[in-house]
Amino acid sequence: MLDTWSLRVLVEVAEQQSFSAAAHALTMTQPAVSRQIAGLERRLGVPLFRRLPRGVRPTSAGIAAVEQAREVLARLRDLESRVAAFGGLAGGELRMSAFASANTALVPAAISRFRARHPDVALRLITIDPAASLHAVADGLVDLALLTEWQLWADPAAARTAADPAGVPHTVVEGVDLVALVAEELQVALPATHPLAGKKRVHLPDLADETWIDGAYPDCLGPLTTLATALGGPPRIAFHCDDWHGKQALVAAGAGVMLVPTLASGTTRTGVVLRPTSPALPRRKLFAAMTAPPFRPPAVTAMLAMVRDLVDAGPLSPEDEAVHHGHE
């Protein structure tokens, strides 16, 4: 296989039409350039240049070889430039994954801020199996994954019905770092017309006879044994809806009640009220997963910083972020 230095010498000789001039441009000796071209000709089996009393001229084969060499060198320069961009914030790509309630406000706000500050980095939001977030990062399918503690359970189905969910083992994937972001409070969402909607805090046993709306993991009711203990009996789940806004629509229509985490509380629809509970349910921990250094791209570090700022600021509505973006 031809090496790139030989191709550079070939192109330079063709442009200078002289071994001596090419040698000067490449900081080589004239005999070294001559030997390089002679080696190429032996390798390819054809003469590439006609030696003249004053300089050289490419043969037909030489013209074709020089044209191809220029294309190869240009592609290599493009490769170097594009790959180098991933080492900074002047290009490259950042692939994220999250879950439904995070996608209501937190993720759109983070994407909006990141694009404003780093417009040359292409952003993608990818849908993956919620139970496979850590493996998606380890396998290079996702650069930054937002996930809940519930997604760390090695056996999510068992954890939901376990007497002690904290005792269920967590999945650990080598080469993936977990960064704790926040422990979200879980509030109950009630129809605005519900008799308890006027209370500042809802006593969970008062909801023992209510119909509950469950959702897609991890935006579900969480550990059912924990909720059952707080209610004084198993929750009566009659509706299952994977769509976050669809669940709220069911609540607004009076079909049942649901749980809403802190970071999604700013996107509550009309006709739904949120109330803290007594006793308070265990908080849902939120994490960011990413590859460990030195394989972590700078874009991941920059996005993580923005996500942390937004989390620290508390619940955010899409309208709030639109105002913020307009003032950047």
N, C-alpha and C positions, 0 to 999 in steps of 0.2 A: 504494500500500500504506500502511496506517495505521502510524504510528510509536508506539513504546511510551510515549512521554511523553504523547501525546494520550490513550492508554488510561488512564494513571494519573490524568490530570485528570478524565476521564469517571467513573472509579470514585470519586474523592474527592468530586466534586460530588454524586454519588448518595448517598454516605454522610453528607455534611454537610447535604444538601438546601439548600445555599446557595452562591452564587458567592463571596460575601465570606468565609464560613467556610472554603471550600475553598482560596481564595487564601491565607488565613492559614496553613493547614496545609502548603501547598506552597511557602511563601515567594514568592508571586507577588502581583501587583496584581489587584484585582477585574476591571478591564477586560480584562486579559490572559487571565484564565480565561474570561470571557464570549466573547472572540474565539476562543479555542481550541474551545469547545463549538460556536459558530456555524460554525466551519470544518469540524468533524466532521459537523454536520448537513447542510451543503452537499455534503460528500463522499459521505455516505450517501444523501442525497436524502429524508430524513425528519426530522421534529422529534424530538429525544431528551428534551427537558424542557419542561414547561409552566411558564411564568413566572408566578408568583403575587405578590400584594402583599407577602407575607412569605415569601421563599424560592422554591424550585423543587421540582417533583415530576417523576419520570421518566414518560414516556409508555410505552405498551405496547412500542413499538420500543426505547425507552430502557432498559426493564427487561431486554429480551433482549440488548441491546448491552452493558449493564453485566455481566450474567452471563457472557457470552463473554469480555469484557475481563478479568474476574477469573481465569478459567481460563487465558487466555493469559499473564497476568502471573505466575501461580503456576507455570506450566510454565517460563517464563523463569528464575524464581528457582531452580527445581529444576535447570535446565540449568547455571546459574552455579555452584551448589553442587557438582554432580557433577563438572563439569570442573575446578573448583578443587581437588577432592580428589586429582586426579592430580598436582597440583603439590606434594603433601605425602604424608603417610602415614596420613591419616584416612579413606581410601577409595580407590577406583580398583581397578585390576586389574594383575597382573603375570603375563605369559605366558612360560614357560620351555620350553626344549627341551634334551635331552641324549642320551646314547647308553647302551646297555644296561649296561655295567660301571659307569658313573657312577650309574646308577639303582639299583644294588644297595644302596648305603649313603650315598654323598655327597649325592645329591639329596634322598632322604627326610630325612636329618639337617638339611639346609639348610631344607627346607620346614617341618619341625617347629619349628625355632628361630624362623624368620621369623613363623610364625603365632602363636607365643607372644608375640612382641614387637609385632607389628603386625596384630592380629586383624581390623582393618577393611579390610585390603587383600585382595581376592580373588586367589587363586593358581590358575594353570592350568599343567599340564604337557602339552605338545603334541608329537605325533609328526610329524616332518617328514623329508624326504629328507636323509640325512646329508651328501650332497654339495652340498646347497643351503642349508646353515645360514646362511652369510653373506648370501645373497640374501633369506632369510626375515626376517632382522633389518632389512635395508635396505628391504624392502617393507612393513614394519610388521606382519608376521604373528607375530613373536616379539620380546619385549623383551630377553631375555637367553638366549643360546645357549652351552652348554658343548660344546666340540668339541676334537678332537685335531689335532695337526699333520698327521696323515695326511688329514684332511678339508680341508686347505688346498691339496692338490695340484689343479692345474687338470685333470689327467688321472690319476685314481686307478689305473686299470687299468695304464696305462703305468708309473706310479711303482712298482707292486708288482714289476714284472719288469725295471725299469731297472738297468743295471750300477751306476749311481750315483744312487740316489733323491734325494739332496740337490740334484742338478742339475735336477730336474723343476720347472718354474715353479709358483709359488703363485698362487692366486686372490686378487685384491685388489678390494674393493668400496668405492667412495667413500661416505663418511659413516658407515662402520662402524669402530669401534675394537676392537682385539684386546688383551686383557690377559693376559700370561703368568701361569699359576698354579703349575705344577710340571712337572718332568720325571720321569715315572714309570719306575721300574725294571721290567723285564719278567722275571718268574720263570717257571720251567717247573712245570706242575702234573702230578704223577705219581700213579698209584694207590698207596694206602698199602702195598700188597703188592709194589710194584715193587722189584727188586733194588737200584736206586739210591736208594730212598726214605730209606735210612739215612745217606746221604752229607750232609755239611753244604753242599756245593756240587757241582753236576753238571757234568761235563766234556761239553760239547755233542757232540763227535764220538762219544761213547759212546751217543748217541741217534740215530745215523745210520740205524739199521735200524728205528727205532720208527715206529708209525703215528701220524700227526698229525691233530688235529681243528681244522679252520678254522671261522671264524664270520662273522657279518655285519659288513660294513665299518661303523665302524672297529674293531670288536672282533674283529679277524682276526689272522692271523700276521704282518701287516705286510709290509714289503718282503721278498719271497721270496728275492731274490738275496743279501740280507744274511744271512738265516737259512741259506741253502744254503752260503755261504762258511764260516760258523761250524760247520756240521755236517760239512763236507767233501763235500757233495753235496746235490742237491735234496731237500727234505722229502717224505716219502711221505704225501700227504694222502688219506685214505680216507673221512673223515667231514666233513660240513659241517652245522653246526647254528646257526641264528640265535638260539636262546634261550640266554641266558647260563647259567642253571641247568641247562639240558639238556646243554650241553657238559660241565659238571662231572659230571653224572650218567654221561656216557659215560666220563669218566676214571675215576670211582670203580668202574665196571663192568669196567675193564681194557681198554676198547676202544682207547685211545690216550692221547696226551699233548697238552697245549695250553699256551699262554702266558697269564699272568695279570698285569695291571698292578698297581702298588702300591695304588691307592685301592680296589681290589676285593678285596685280599688278606684283609680282615677278614671276608669273607662266604664263605670256603671251606667247602664241605660236608664232612661226615664221610666218610672213606674216600679223601680227597684230601690230598696234602701238597705244599707249595710249596718249591722250592729255587732259590737264585740259581745262575746259570750261569757257566761259564768256557769261552770268553771271554764277558764280559758283552755282551748285545745292546744296540744303541743305545737310549737312553731315549726313551719316547714323551711328547712335550710336550703339555700340556693348556692350553687357552686359554678365556677367556670373551669372547664377542662381544656388542657392544651398540652402540646408536646413539651418535654423537659428540655432545658438548654443542653447543648448548643443548637438544637434543631428547631428552636422557636423563632419564627420570623418576626422582625420588628413591627410589622403590621398587627400582629397578635398582641404584642405588648401595648401598642398605642390604643387598640380597641378595648383591651381590658381596662386601661386607665379611664376611658370614657364611660364604660359600663359601671365601674366602681363609683365614679362621680355621680352618675344618674341614680344609682341605688342609694347612695348616701343622702341624696336630695329628697328621697321619699317618693310617694305615688305621683305619677306624671300622667297628664292627659295629652292626647295628640295636639289639642289646641295650645297647651302650654309650650310644647316643643316647637310648634310653628312660630310662636312669638319669639322664642329664644333664637331660633335659626335666623329670623328676620333681622335680629340685632347683631349678628356676628359680623 
